[in-house]
Amino acid sequence: MRSILSMFAKSPFKSLVGHVNKVRACVDQVNPLFDALNKKDYAAVQKVAELIVKLEHEADIIKDNIRVQMRQSIFLPVDKRDFMHLLSVQDDIVDAVEDLAVLLRIKNLSTPDEIRSSLNELVDHIVKTVYMGCDLIAELDFLLEASFGGAEAEKVEKAIQELGAAEWEADRKQFDLAKRLFAIGDGLVAADLFLWNEVIKKLGTVADKTEKVGKTLRMFLTQ
């Protein structure tokens, strides 16, 4: 019979923060990835992409350890299903960043002048949005101390709303970039047009997954 002490096992929240730190480390490489691409330094693109894949694997190890830990009958101040959903959402972000790195290794893409400025603007905004999501997870310790209420909960709710606004802005920038891409028309070979479109969509996916961090944390606030 499982000891009653196992029900008070080490809190998985610190491990969750450790996982999101790997998410942040992955996202730290997004700007260097596109900087190398803009410079046509394809060896650097390969190197950064390989680092992203390595960081994603390290995030997976933390995720798997958390899942093993959660098989125990431990007490949590939130619904266990919501906690696991938050872990999955974080994992979706890092997976999307890895997908982005894989796409940019398929072919040595050249960044068209017509989209360069808008692309850089979208990339910067996506990175900023993910950092906002990571910062929310970093607030979990304070939320726990405040029993998910009071001024700390109000602070987090405001940050969740700001994250939602940032994701909406990412959608707008993504749409504008896609229009600029397809306006080039015959100026791009079909393979490059297809691949750039996939890259743009994947950037949007990173922001979409990040917004779900806020939506999941809002569930914590309502329990």
Backbone as a chain_set.jsonl record, in Angstrom:
{"seq": "MRSILSMFAKSPFKSLVGHVNKVRACVDQVNPLFDALNKKDYAAVQKVAELIVKLEHEADIIKDNIRVQMRQSIFLPVDKRDFMHLLSVQDDIVDAVEDLAVLLRIKNLSTPDEIRSSLNELVDHIVKTVYMGCDLIAELDFLLEASFGGAEAEKVEKAIQELGAAEWEADRKQFDLAKRLFAIGDGLVAADLFLWNEVIKKLGTVADKTEKVGKTLRMFLTQ", "coords": {"N": [[0.85, -1.196, 0.0], [0.531, 2.191, -0.844], [2.382, 4.618, 0.86], [1.038, 7.078, 3.074], [2.581, 9.314, 3.141], [3.458, 9.682, 0.586], [1.479, 11.062, -0.589], [1.98, 13.607, -0.054], [4.047, 14.356, -1.633], [6.992, 15.836, -3.153], [6.336, 18.996, -4.497], [5.211, 19.391, -7.84], [5.351, 21.798, -9.099], [7.715, 23.298, -9.168], [9.225, 21.809, -10.921], [7.692, 22.203, -13.17], [8.174, 24.894, -13.667], [10.872, 24.622, -14.216], [10.664, 23.261, -16.619], [9.452, 25.23, -18.243], [11.509, 27.015, -18.322], [13.226, 25.764, -20.069], [11.691, 26.0, -22.327], [11.845, 28.765, -22.673], [14.606, 28.947, -23.157], [14.759, 27.651, -25.602], [13.26, 29.401, -27.213], [14.889, 31.579, -27.038], [16.653, 31.105, -29.058], [15.405, 31.678, -31.429], [15.539, 34.257, -32.663], [18.398, 34.353, -33.257], [18.367, 32.241, -35.104], [16.857, 33.214, -37.306], [18.348, 35.479, -37.859], [20.726, 34.367, -38.803], [19.702, 33.14, -41.062], [18.871, 35.37, -42.577], [21.34, 36.412, -43.191], [22.265, 34.541, -44.874], [23.824, 32.59, -43.829], [24.139, 29.562, -43.769], [25.359, 27.488, -42.453], [25.388, 28.405, -39.842], [22.638, 28.521, -39.431], [22.065, 25.791, -39.431], [23.531, 25.027, -37.152], [22.277, 26.476, -35.053], [19.706, 25.443, -35.276], [20.164, 22.769, -34.588], [20.834, 23.11, -31.913], [18.379, 23.988, -30.898], [16.864, 21.649, -31.267], [18.187, 20.0, -29.46], [17.638, 21.324, -27.022], [14.881, 21.054, -26.987], [14.682, 18.311, -26.639], [15.748, 18.076, -24.064], [13.773, 19.434, -22.682], [11.708, 17.621, -23.047], [12.566, 15.511, -21.461], [12.311, 16.571, -18.884], [9.541, 16.975, -18.923], [8.622, 14.294, -19.136], [9.539, 13.285, -16.696], [7.988, 14.768, -14.918], [5.467, 13.762, -15.546], [5.732, 11.125, -14.68], [6.037, 11.601, -11.96], [3.529, 12.652, -11.407], [1.908, 10.478, -11.422], [1.71, 9.542, -8.912], [-0.374, 9.677, -5.981], [-0.689, 12.58, -5.226], [-1.293, 15.588, -3.368], [-2.626, 18.51, -4.794], [-2.979, 22.053, -5.222], [-4.585, 22.696, -7.289], [-6.705, 21.466, -9.933], [-5.665, 18.322, -11.033], [-5.829, 17.593, -13.711], [-5.917, 20.054, -15.006], [-3.4, 21.003, -14.361], [-1.792, 19.161, -15.766], [-2.615, 19.766, -18.297], [-1.576, 22.323, -18.605], [1.151, 21.719, -18.618], [1.229, 20.28, -21.019], [0.567, 22.302, -22.82], [2.782, 24.004, -22.559], [4.663, 22.264, -23.593], [3.765, 22.07, -26.195], [4.508, 24.557, -27.191], [7.339, 24.494, -27.243], [7.643, 22.369, -28.988], [6.605, 23.463, -31.322], [8.503, 25.432, -31.841], [10.687, 23.802, -32.347], [9.732, 22.542, -34.672], [9.789, 24.725, -36.375], [12.541, 25.155, -36.579], [13.227, 22.805, -37.903], [11.919, 23.15, -40.367], [13.427, 25.224, -41.464], [15.707, 23.947, -42.064], [15.245, 22.346, -44.169], [15.65, 23.405, -46.709], [17.923, 25.676, -48.238], [16.884, 28.603, -47.731], [16.332, 31.843, -49.146], [15.843, 35.089, -47.935], [13.323, 37.044, -49.17], [13.554, 40.453, -50.228], [11.197, 41.868, -50.149], [9.731, 40.925, -48.005], [11.318, 41.015, -45.804], [11.491, 43.029, -43.723], [8.919, 42.892, -42.509], [8.927, 40.219, -41.761], [11.017, 40.124, -39.852], [9.872, 41.766, -37.951], [7.637, 40.278, -37.183], [8.884, 37.973, -36.137], [10.307, 39.071, -33.946], [8.119, 39.904, -32.432], [6.81, 37.501, -31.88], [8.7, 36.187, -30.275], [8.743, 37.949, -28.089], [6.111, 37.569, -27.207], [6.121, 34.886, -26.364], [7.925, 35.087, -24.26], [6.341, 36.576, -22.517], [4.423, 34.652, -21.856], [6.072, 32.768, -20.565], [6.89, 34.284, -18.387], [4.509, 34.425, -16.994], [4.251, 31.804, -16.018], [6.351, 31.827, -14.276], [5.258, 33.229, -12.212], [3.901, 31.449, -10.693], [4.783, 30.463, -8.192], [4.31, 32.662, -6.514], [1.572, 32.87, -6.826], [0.764, 30.498, -5.635], [1.508, 30.969, -2.987], [-0.284, 32.963, -2.446], [-2.602, 31.615, -2.465], [-3.939, 31.515, -4.88], [-5.401, 33.86, -5.115], [-6.446, 37.266, -4.294], [-4.339, 40.214, -4.567], [-2.24, 39.244, -6.098], [-3.439, 37.401, -7.813], [-5.021, 39.156, -9.28], [-3.028, 40.591, -10.564], [-1.932, 38.595, -12.188], [-4.154, 37.968, -13.77], [-4.416, 40.341, -15.231], [-2.028, 40.209, -16.68], [-2.561, 37.942, -18.192], [-4.577, 38.895, -19.858], [-3.084, 40.772, -21.294], [-1.356, 39.067, -22.6], [-3.154, 37.751, -24.282], [-3.842, 39.891, -25.941], [-1.395, 40.319, -27.161], [-1.125, 37.977, -28.631], [-3.226, 38.31, -30.418], [-2.257, 40.495, -31.848], [-0.073, 39.265, -32.994], [-1.368, 37.541, -34.779], [-2.365, 39.448, -36.563], [-0.015, 40.554, -37.62], [1.046, 38.271, -38.774], [-0.824, 37.747, -40.821], [-0.488, 40.015, -42.409], [2.165, 39.635, -43.232], [1.902, 37.252, -44.695], [0.316, 38.158, -46.826], [2.12, 39.911, -48.066], [4.033, 38.081, -48.84], [2.685, 36.457, -50.773], [2.137, 38.385, -52.609], [4.436, 38.668, -54.006], [4.396, 36.783, -55.943], [5.248, 35.429, -59.05], [7.849, 35.919, -58.568], [9.021, 34.214, -56.841], [10.137, 30.849, -56.641], [8.058, 27.935, -56.762], [8.551, 26.043, -54.708], [9.947, 27.524, -52.776], [8.038, 29.449, -52.135], [6.037, 27.863, -51.02], [7.423, 26.791, -48.792], [8.156, 29.098, -47.341], [5.605, 29.978, -46.674], [4.803, 27.95, -44.936], [6.645, 28.369, -42.882], [5.838, 30.881, -41.95], [3.254, 30.276, -41.033], [3.934, 28.513, -38.987], [5.282, 30.165, -37.213], [3.096, 31.656, -36.373], [1.737, 29.618, -35.056], [3.344, 29.202, -32.815], [2.783, 31.496, -31.306], [0.012, 31.128, -30.946], [-0.089, 28.79, -29.368], [1.174, 29.765, -27.122], [-0.647, 31.615, -26.107], [-2.476, 29.918, -24.955], [-1.334, 29.236, -22.583], [-1.989, 31.331, -20.851], [-4.808, 31.052, -20.852], [-5.084, 28.582, -19.619], [-3.949, 29.057, -17.096], [-5.849, 30.801, -16.153], [-7.865, 29.071, -15.5], [-6.852, 28.024, -13.15], [-7.188, 30.188, -11.482], [-9.894, 30.291, -11.093], [-10.612, 28.216, -9.504]], "CA": [[0.0, 0.0, 0.0], [1.314, 3.41, -0.936], [2.427, 5.376, 2.107], [0.328, 8.358, 3.054], [3.563, 10.379, 2.917], [3.585, 9.912, -0.852], [0.429, 11.996, -0.985], [2.543, 14.936, 0.163], [5.324, 14.321, -2.346], [7.536, 17.114, -3.594], [5.457, 19.685, -5.432], [5.686, 19.377, -9.228], [5.329, 23.144, -9.669], [9.083, 23.722, -9.456], [9.605, 21.119, -12.153], [6.965, 22.872, -14.256], [8.944, 26.101, -13.954], [12.083, 24.157, -14.881], [10.297, 22.957, -18.005], [9.226, 26.462, -19.002], [12.818, 27.62, -18.543], [13.726, 25.162, -21.308], [10.912, 26.65, -23.387], [12.462, 30.078, -22.877], [15.917, 28.737, -23.77], [14.496, 27.34, -27.012], [12.806, 30.619, -27.878], [16.064, 32.455, -27.109], [17.39, 30.803, -30.287], [14.62, 31.994, -32.625], [16.153, 35.405, -33.336], [19.647, 33.938, -33.908], [18.046, 31.383, -36.245], [16.461, 34.042, -38.444], [19.487, 36.346, -38.184], [21.622, 33.568, -39.645], [19.03, 32.952, -42.347], [18.928, 36.636, -43.315], [22.722, 36.593, -43.644], [22.553, 33.381, -45.714], [24.837, 31.792, -43.146], [23.384, 28.332, -43.6], [26.034, 26.676, -41.444], [24.888, 28.897, -38.551], [21.244, 28.059, -39.345], [22.145, 24.379, -39.031], [24.025, 24.945, -35.779], [21.229, 26.952, -34.138], [18.61, 24.479, -35.35], [20.564, 21.599, -33.805], [20.731, 23.491, -30.501], [16.95, 23.989, -30.574], [16.451, 20.254, -31.151], [18.767, 19.517, -28.204], [16.884, 21.918, -25.921], [13.551, 20.429, -26.993], [14.838, 16.98, -26.044], [15.912, 18.287, -22.623], [12.437, 19.775, -22.176], [10.943, 16.377, -23.036], [12.995, 14.722, -20.301], [11.647, 17.171, -17.723], [8.106, 16.671, -19.069], [8.391, 12.882, -18.814], [9.746, 13.122, -15.253], [6.801, 15.312, -14.262], [4.364, 12.825, -15.757], [5.959, 10.005, -13.767], [5.76, 12.114, -10.618], [2.101, 12.892, -11.25], [1.185, 9.213, -11.26], [1.48, 9.358, -7.487], [-1.564, 10.344, -5.464], [-0.224, 13.74, -4.466], [-2.244, 16.686, -3.252], [-2.305, 19.724, -5.529], [-3.96, 23.109, -4.964], [-5.371, 22.867, -8.51], [-7.113, 20.205, -10.543], [-4.515, 17.655, -11.656], [-5.988, 17.623, -15.173], [-5.525, 21.393, -15.455], [-1.942, 21.06, -14.255], [-1.22, 18.403, -16.878], [-2.911, 20.515, -19.527], [-0.594, 23.409, -18.677], [2.403, 21.095, -19.05], [1.09, 19.965, -22.447], [0.601, 23.566, -23.559], [4.185, 24.411, -22.597], [5.342, 21.345, -24.498], [3.359, 22.436, -27.554], [5.299, 25.722, -27.605], [8.696, 24.074, -27.578], [7.523, 21.53, -30.18], [6.407, 24.349, -32.474], [9.804, 26.056, -32.127], [11.5, 22.767, -32.991], [9.21, 22.405, -36.038], [10.292, 25.88, -37.107], [13.952, 24.881, -36.866], [13.262, 21.741, -38.912], [11.524, 23.741, -41.647], [14.5, 26.051, -42.008], [16.816, 23.069, -42.457], [14.842, 21.578, -45.347], [16.181, 24.031, -47.919], [18.611, 26.943, -47.99], [16.004, 29.682, -48.169], [16.797, 33.231, -49.195], [14.763, 35.962, -47.49], [13.02, 38.09, -50.162], [13.586, 41.82, -49.697], [9.831, 42.352, -49.99], [9.135, 40.486, -46.738], [12.346, 40.993, -44.753], [11.139, 43.882, -42.593], [7.731, 42.333, -41.844], [9.334, 38.954, -41.145], [11.766, 40.429, -38.633], [8.92, 42.326, -36.99], [6.834, 39.168, -36.656], [9.756, 37.13, -35.306], [10.524, 39.781, -32.674], [6.874, 39.924, -31.669], [6.562, 36.132, -31.408], [9.611, 35.949, -29.154], [8.236, 38.745, -26.972], [4.878, 36.936, -26.739], [6.477, 33.682, -25.597], [8.503, 35.542, -22.987], [5.219, 36.95, -21.66], [3.86, 33.405, -21.353], [7.02, 32.197, -19.604], [6.835, 35.116, -17.175], [3.307, 34.03, -16.26], [4.548, 30.568, -15.289], [7.261, 32.204, -13.184], [4.443, 33.792, -11.136], [3.168, 30.382, -10.015], [5.165, 30.41, -6.776], [3.605, 33.742, -5.815], [0.158, 32.511, -6.83], [0.585, 29.458, -4.628], [1.575, 31.62, -1.667], [-1.49, 33.773, -2.283], [-3.757, 30.709, -2.608], [-4.579, 31.843, -6.146], [-6.352, 34.95, -4.918], [-5.915, 38.55, -3.871], [-3.67, 41.119, -5.502], [-1.405, 38.465, -7.022], [-4.338, 36.865, -8.837], [-5.396, 40.281, -10.146], [-1.85, 40.875, -11.379], [-1.825, 37.542, -13.193], [-5.283, 38.136, -14.697], [-4.058, 41.439, -16.137], [-0.979, 39.704, -17.57], [-3.226, 37.022, -19.116], [-5.242, 39.735, -20.861], [-2.036, 41.348, -22.142], [-0.881, 37.98, -23.449], [-4.165, 37.571, -25.319], [-3.712, 41.003, -26.885], [-0.157, 40.095, -27.918], [-1.399, 36.914, -29.609], [-4.067, 38.925, -31.456], [-1.357, 41.306, -32.667], [0.721, 38.313, -33.777], [-2.233, 37.13, -35.896], [-2.423, 40.547, -37.526], [1.291, 40.633, -38.28], [1.172, 37.074, -39.604], [-1.654, 37.939, -42.005], [0.171, 41.039, -43.237], [3.345, 39.016, -43.828], [1.441, 36.304, -45.714], [-0.098, 38.94, -47.999], [3.336, 40.39, -48.72], [4.674, 36.926, -49.471], [1.98, 36.035, -51.985], [2.187, 39.483, -53.571], [5.647, 38.509, -54.815], [3.944, 36.018, -57.103], [6.215, 34.644, -59.819], [9.208, 36.253, -58.144], [9.521, 33.097, -56.034], [9.84, 29.515, -57.152], [6.946, 27.343, -56.009], [9.033, 25.379, -53.498], [10.262, 28.559, -51.784], [6.771, 30.048, -51.719], [5.388, 26.904, -50.115], [8.171, 26.663, -47.548], [8.004, 30.342, -46.584], [4.25, 30.003, -46.117], [4.81, 27.049, -43.787], [7.403, 29.035, -41.821], [4.981, 31.94, -41.4], [2.195, 29.624, -40.26], [4.504, 27.924, -37.775], [5.492, 31.287, -36.297], [1.785, 31.925, -35.793], [1.42, 28.528, -34.135], [4.066, 29.442, -31.56], [1.998, 32.487, -30.555], [-1.273, 30.519, -30.58], [0.132, 27.873, -28.244], [1.535, 30.556, -25.947], [-1.864, 32.206, -25.543], [-3.159, 28.894, -24.166], [-0.768, 29.274, -21.227], [-2.835, 32.245, -20.094], [-6.145, 30.495, -20.701], [-5.021, 27.503, -18.642], [-3.746, 29.661, -15.788], [-7.121, 31.385, -15.728], [-8.604, 27.974, -14.844], [-6.346, 27.937, -11.782], [-7.71, 31.308, -10.71], [-11.318, 30.127, -10.866], [-10.879, 27.031, -8.68]], "C": [[0.883, 1.242, 0.0], [1.226, 4.199, 0.37], [1.684, 6.686, 1.962], [1.284, 9.515, 2.821], [3.718, 10.691, 1.433], [2.542, 10.897, -1.362], [0.888, 13.436, -0.796], [3.929, 15.033, -0.493], [5.733, 15.729, -2.776], [6.649, 17.73, -4.667], [6.033, 19.674, -6.844], [5.761, 20.776, -9.845], [6.74, 23.646, -10.001], [9.593, 23.06, -10.729], [8.924, 21.747, -13.366], [7.691, 24.152, -14.666], [10.256, 25.742, -14.639], [11.829, 23.838, -16.336], [10.125, 24.23, -18.813], [10.534, 27.22, -19.206], [13.484, 27.041, -19.787], [12.974, 25.727, -22.513], [11.544, 28.0, -23.713], [13.824, 29.94, -23.573], [15.788, 28.418, -25.257], [14.149, 28.61, -27.785], [13.938, 31.638, -27.975], [16.817, 32.279, -28.425], [16.641, 31.19, -31.566], [15.205, 33.193, -33.378], [17.493, 35.05, -33.971], [19.412, 33.071, -35.144], [17.718, 32.216, -37.482], [17.549, 35.052, -38.827], [20.45, 35.621, -39.119], [21.014, 33.36, -41.028], [19.104, 34.22, -43.193], [20.322, 36.905, -43.884], [23.155, 35.494, -44.614], [23.714, 32.564, -45.145], [24.199, 30.458, -42.791], [24.052, 27.362, -42.632], [25.564, 27.089, -40.047], [23.438, 28.495, -38.352], [21.215, 26.621, -38.847], [22.537, 24.253, -37.569], [22.964, 25.362, -34.768], [20.069, 25.968, -34.106], [18.927, 23.237, -34.522], [20.494, 21.889, -32.302], [19.27, 23.487, -30.051], [16.447, 22.563, -30.381], [16.965, 19.659, -29.836], [17.975, 20.037, -27.002], [15.477, 21.331, -25.832], [13.606, 19.048, -26.36], [14.991, 17.084, -24.521], [14.578, 18.656, -21.967], [11.571, 18.529, -22.084], [11.299, 15.521, -21.828], [12.319, 15.248, -19.031], [10.154, 16.847, -17.743], [7.803, 15.235, -18.657], [8.565, 12.629, -17.314], [8.549, 13.651, -14.46], [5.639, 14.338, -14.383], [4.5, 11.599, -14.868], [5.606, 10.411, -12.345], [4.264, 12.249, -10.375], [1.277, 11.612, -11.167], [0.929, 8.904, -9.797], [0.22, 10.12, -7.071], [-1.141, 11.513, -4.58], [-1.31, 14.808, -4.441], [-1.738, 17.885, -4.037], [-3.364, 20.777, -5.212], [-4.832, 23.41, -6.18], [-5.766, 21.491, -9.012], [-5.923, 19.592, -11.286], [-4.608, 17.693, -13.18], [-5.592, 18.983, -15.737], [-4.005, 21.553, -15.401], [-1.296, 20.351, -15.443], [-1.484, 19.087, -18.214], [-1.914, 21.657, -19.699], [0.756, 22.869, -19.132], [2.361, 20.793, -20.547], [1.168, 21.218, -23.304], [2.039, 24.072, -23.672], [4.956, 23.553, -23.598], [4.999, 21.659, -25.953], [4.176, 23.619, -28.084], [6.682, 25.284, -28.068], [8.7, 23.166, -28.806], [7.378, 22.389, -31.435], [7.711, 25.049, -32.847], [10.724, 25.045, -32.804], [11.049, 22.566, -34.438], [9.727, 23.526, -36.93], [11.747, 25.656, -37.517], [14.088, 23.816, -37.952], [12.923, 22.305, -40.291], [12.674, 24.515, -42.287], [15.751, 25.248, -42.341], [16.492, 22.287, -43.728], [15.536, 22.08, -46.601], [16.867, 25.328, -47.527], [17.787, 28.097, -48.556], [16.734, 31.014, -48.205], [15.621, 34.121, -48.827], [14.502, 37.047, -48.536], [13.024, 39.476, -49.517], [12.189, 42.327, -49.371], [9.204, 41.966, -48.637], [10.091, 40.622, -45.555], [11.931, 41.789, -43.514], [9.962, 43.315, -41.804], [8.05, 41.018, -41.147], [10.06, 39.208, -39.829], [10.847, 40.967, -37.539], [8.075, 41.224, -36.362], [7.666, 38.289, -35.727], [9.982, 37.781, -33.942], [9.276, 39.739, -31.796], [6.553, 38.537, -31.103], [7.428, 35.828, -30.2], [9.13, 36.693, -27.909], [6.985, 38.091, -26.365], [5.18, 35.698, -25.9], [7.102, 34.065, -24.258], [7.395, 35.951, -22.007], [4.586, 35.7, -21.039], [4.76, 32.753, -20.311], [7.003, 32.968, -18.292], [5.602, 34.774, -16.328], [3.559, 32.773, -15.427], [5.458, 30.869, -14.095], [6.501, 32.784, -11.989], [3.755, 32.713, -10.297], [3.505, 30.291, -8.528], [4.406, 31.453, -5.962], [2.104, 33.46, -5.757], [-0.142, 31.453, -5.764], [0.575, 30.056, -3.227], [0.31, 32.417, -1.372], [-2.766, 32.941, -2.403], [-4.611, 31.082, -3.827], [-5.654, 32.924, -6.003], [-5.655, 36.254, -4.606], [-5.245, 39.334, -4.977], [-2.829, 40.359, -6.523], [-2.245, 37.882, -8.151], [-4.771, 37.964, -9.811], [-4.254, 40.64, -11.08], [-1.725, 39.864, -12.521], [-2.947, 37.657, -14.216], [-4.991, 39.25, -15.7], [-3.01, 40.98, -17.149], [-1.558, 38.729, -18.595], [-3.924, 37.803, -20.23], [-4.225, 40.35, -21.822], [-1.459, 40.302, -23.087], [-1.86, 37.717, -24.59], [-4.088, 38.653, -26.372], [-2.472, 40.828, -27.753], [-0.362, 39.01, -28.973], [-2.257, 37.449, -30.748], [-3.209, 39.763, -32.4], [-0.469, 40.408, -33.532], [-0.073, 37.813, -34.974], [-2.271, 38.196, -36.978], [-1.119, 40.651, -38.317], [1.511, 39.438, -39.207], [0.394, 37.226, -40.902], [-1.015, 38.943, -42.966], [1.39, 40.449, -43.948], [2.947, 38.033, -44.928], [1.001, 37.034, -46.979], [1.113, 39.433, -48.777], [4.051, 39.258, -49.453], [4.002, 36.573, -50.792], [1.906, 37.137, -53.032], [3.427, 39.399, -54.454], [5.343, 37.707, -56.078], [5.046, 35.205, -57.751], [7.66, 34.974, -59.467], [9.836, 35.183, -57.274], [9.208, 31.778, -56.731], [8.816, 28.883, -56.223], [7.407, 26.716, -54.698], [9.336, 26.393, -52.402], [8.994, 29.21, -51.25], [6.066, 29.145, -50.71], [6.088, 26.868, -48.764], [8.075, 27.929, -46.699], [6.618, 30.438, -45.947], [4.152, 29.106, -44.889], [5.55, 27.675, -42.606], [6.542, 30.095, -41.138], [3.858, 31.343, -40.545], [2.724, 29.056, -38.946], [4.837, 29.009, -36.75], [4.177, 31.651, -35.597], [1.381, 30.869, -34.785], [2.101, 28.719, -32.788], [3.283, 30.427, -30.694], [0.667, 31.906, -30.085], [-1.121, 29.614, -29.358], [0.452, 28.648, -26.97], [0.3, 31.173, -25.296], [-2.581, 31.206, -24.641], [-2.577, 28.768, -22.76], [-1.65, 30.149, -20.345], [-4.218, 31.675, -19.843], [-6.162, 29.378, -19.652], [-4.809, 28.049, -17.235], [-5.027, 30.296, -15.268], [-7.997, 30.33, -15.054], [-8.151, 27.83, -13.395], [-6.985, 29.003, -10.903], [-9.181, 31.13, -10.341], [-11.65, 28.922, -9.988], [-11.009, 27.384, -7.213]], "O": [[1.855, 1.329, 0.749], [0.142, 4.416, 0.91], [1.686, 7.32, 0.907], [0.87, 10.579, 2.36], [4.064, 11.811, 1.058], [2.7, 11.491, -2.429], [0.27, 14.368, -1.31], [4.839, 15.689, 0.014], [4.937, 16.668, -2.763], [6.262, 17.063, -5.627], [7.225, 19.924, -7.024], [6.187, 20.923, -10.991], [6.934, 24.339, -11.0], [10.306, 23.679, -11.519], [9.503, 21.814, -14.45], [7.811, 24.459, -15.852], [10.711, 26.456, -15.533], [12.67, 24.106, -17.194], [10.596, 24.312, -19.947], [10.659, 27.988, -20.161], [14.222, 27.741, -20.481], [13.551, 25.909, -23.585], [11.751, 28.336, -24.879], [14.152, 30.72, -24.467], [16.602, 28.857, -26.07], [14.678, 28.858, -28.868], [13.953, 32.466, -28.886], [17.532, 33.18, -28.863], [17.179, 31.046, -32.664], [15.35, 33.145, -34.6], [17.72, 35.406, -35.127], [20.163, 33.152, -36.116], [18.234, 31.959, -38.569], [17.655, 35.436, -39.992], [20.927, 36.19, -40.1], [21.717, 33.399, -42.038], [19.371, 34.151, -44.393], [20.465, 37.545, -44.926], [24.278, 35.512, -45.117], [24.477, 31.937, -45.88], [23.771, 30.246, -41.657], [23.383, 26.506, -42.052], [25.365, 26.242, -39.176], [23.035, 28.163, -37.237], [20.439, 26.276, -37.956], [21.947, 23.466, -36.829], [22.768, 24.695, -33.753], [19.513, 25.687, -33.044], [18.055, 22.712, -33.83], [20.137, 21.013, -31.514], [18.959, 23.036, -28.948], [15.693, 22.29, -29.448], [16.254, 18.899, -29.178], [17.676, 19.283, -26.076], [14.947, 21.135, -24.739], [12.694, 18.654, -25.634], [14.43, 16.276, -23.78], [14.292, 18.243, -20.843], [10.784, 18.389, -21.148], [10.429, 14.879, -21.239], [11.821, 14.475, -18.213], [9.572, 16.49, -16.719], [6.848, 14.981, -17.923], [7.818, 11.845, -16.728], [8.147, 13.06, -13.458], [4.91, 14.117, -13.416], [3.504, 11.086, -14.358], [4.957, 9.661, -11.616], [3.784, 11.992, -9.272], [0.083, 11.659, -10.875], [0.049, 8.109, -9.467], [-0.192, 11.077, -7.727], [-1.222, 11.447, -3.353], [-2.126, 14.919, -5.356], [-0.561, 18.236, -3.956], [-4.52, 20.436, -4.96], [-5.712, 24.269, -6.121], [-5.228, 20.476, -8.568], [-5.258, 20.268, -12.071], [-3.591, 17.811, -13.863], [-5.003, 19.065, -16.814], [-3.404, 22.162, -16.285], [-0.364, 20.876, -16.053], [-0.679, 18.999, -19.141], [-1.46, 21.926, -20.811], [1.432, 23.498, -19.946], [3.338, 21.022, -21.259], [1.761, 21.205, -24.382], [2.467, 24.514, -24.738], [5.792, 24.053, -24.351], [5.845, 21.528, -26.837], [4.496, 23.68, -29.27], [7.135, 25.658, -29.15], [9.653, 23.187, -29.585], [7.954, 22.082, -32.479], [7.997, 25.241, -34.029], [11.458, 25.392, -33.73], [11.883, 22.434, -35.334], [10.061, 23.305, -38.094], [12.134, 25.931, -38.653], [14.958, 23.911, -38.817], [13.579, 21.966, -41.275], [12.869, 24.464, -43.502], [16.736, 25.795, -42.837], [17.369, 21.638, -44.298], [15.958, 21.294, -47.449], [16.44, 26.003, -46.59], [17.969, 28.51, -49.701], [17.631, 31.275, -47.404], [14.519, 33.937, -49.345], [15.369, 37.889, -48.771], [12.552, 39.645, -48.393], [12.005, 43.113, -48.441], [8.259, 42.61, -48.184], [9.7, 40.367, -44.416], [12.009, 41.288, -42.392], [10.002, 43.262, -40.574], [7.517, 40.73, -40.075], [9.755, 38.583, -38.814], [11.02, 40.664, -36.359], [7.826, 41.234, -35.157], [7.204, 37.904, -34.653], [9.863, 37.124, -32.908], [9.361, 39.563, -30.581], [6.078, 38.421, -29.973], [6.948, 35.273, -29.211], [9.112, 36.136, -26.811], [6.827, 38.068, -25.144], [4.57, 35.486, -24.853], [6.83, 33.43, -23.239], [7.502, 35.7, -20.807], [4.255, 35.685, -19.853], [4.28, 32.246, -19.297], [7.092, 32.379, -17.215], [5.65, 34.828, -15.099], [3.135, 32.686, -14.275], [5.345, 30.242, -13.041], [7.032, 32.828, -10.879], [3.1, 33.025, -9.303], [2.622, 30.068, -7.701], [3.92, 31.17, -4.867], [1.445, 33.771, -4.765], [-1.166, 31.51, -5.084], [-0.254, 29.699, -2.39], [-0.117, 32.536, -0.224], [-3.87, 33.484, -2.437], [-5.837, 30.977, -3.801], [-6.679, 32.896, -6.685], [-4.428, 36.343, -4.647], [-5.534, 39.152, -6.16], [-2.715, 40.777, -7.675], [-1.819, 37.867, -9.306], [-4.875, 37.731, -11.015], [-4.475, 40.955, -12.25], [-1.451, 40.227, -13.665], [-2.715, 37.464, -15.409], [-5.289, 39.112, -16.887], [-3.089, 41.318, -18.33], [-1.102, 38.688, -19.737], [-3.868, 37.419, -21.398], [-4.476, 40.438, -23.024], [-1.116, 40.606, -24.23], [-1.448, 37.489, -25.728], [-4.248, 38.379, -27.561], [-2.491, 41.149, -28.941], [0.165, 39.11, -30.08], [-2.048, 37.091, -31.907], [-3.413, 39.741, -33.614], [-0.152, 40.755, -34.669], [0.475, 37.672, -36.067], [-2.216, 37.886, -38.168], [-1.133, 40.816, -39.537], [2.089, 39.574, -40.285], [0.895, 36.873, -41.969], [-1.007, 38.739, -44.18], [1.623, 40.728, -45.124], [3.588, 37.987, -45.978], [1.284, 36.577, -48.087], [1.13, 39.379, -50.006], [4.6, 39.449, -50.538], [4.672, 36.409, -51.812], [1.643, 36.868, -54.204], [3.464, 39.993, -55.532], [5.945, 37.918, -57.131], [5.7, 34.394, -57.097], [8.587, 34.373, -60.009], [11.034, 35.225, -56.994], [8.147, 31.616, -57.333], [8.716, 29.244, -55.05], [6.724, 26.843, -53.681], [9.023, 26.161, -51.235], [8.886, 29.49, -50.056], [5.566, 29.607, -49.684], [5.439, 26.909, -47.719], [7.93, 27.85, -45.479], [6.475, 30.92, -44.824], [3.494, 29.46, -43.91], [5.128, 27.527, -41.459], [6.519, 30.198, -39.912], [3.555, 31.85, -39.465], [2.047, 29.11, -37.919], [4.688, 28.79, -35.548], [4.15, 31.917, -34.395], [0.753, 31.179, -33.773], [1.515, 28.435, -31.743], [3.136, 30.219, -29.489], [0.24, 32.158, -28.958], [-1.928, 29.669, -28.431], [0.058, 28.248, -25.875], [0.213, 31.244, -24.071], [-3.225, 31.6, -23.669], [-3.235, 28.259, -21.853], [-2.014, 29.763, -19.235], [-4.748, 31.798, -18.739], [-7.123, 29.239, -18.895], [-5.419, 27.562, -16.283], [-5.259, 30.321, -14.059], [-8.775, 30.644, -14.153], [-8.962, 27.55, -12.512], [-7.286, 28.762, -9.734], [-9.662, 31.744, -9.389], [-12.822, 28.632, -9.748], [-11.234, 26.502, -6.383]]}, "num_chains": 1, "name": "protein.A"}
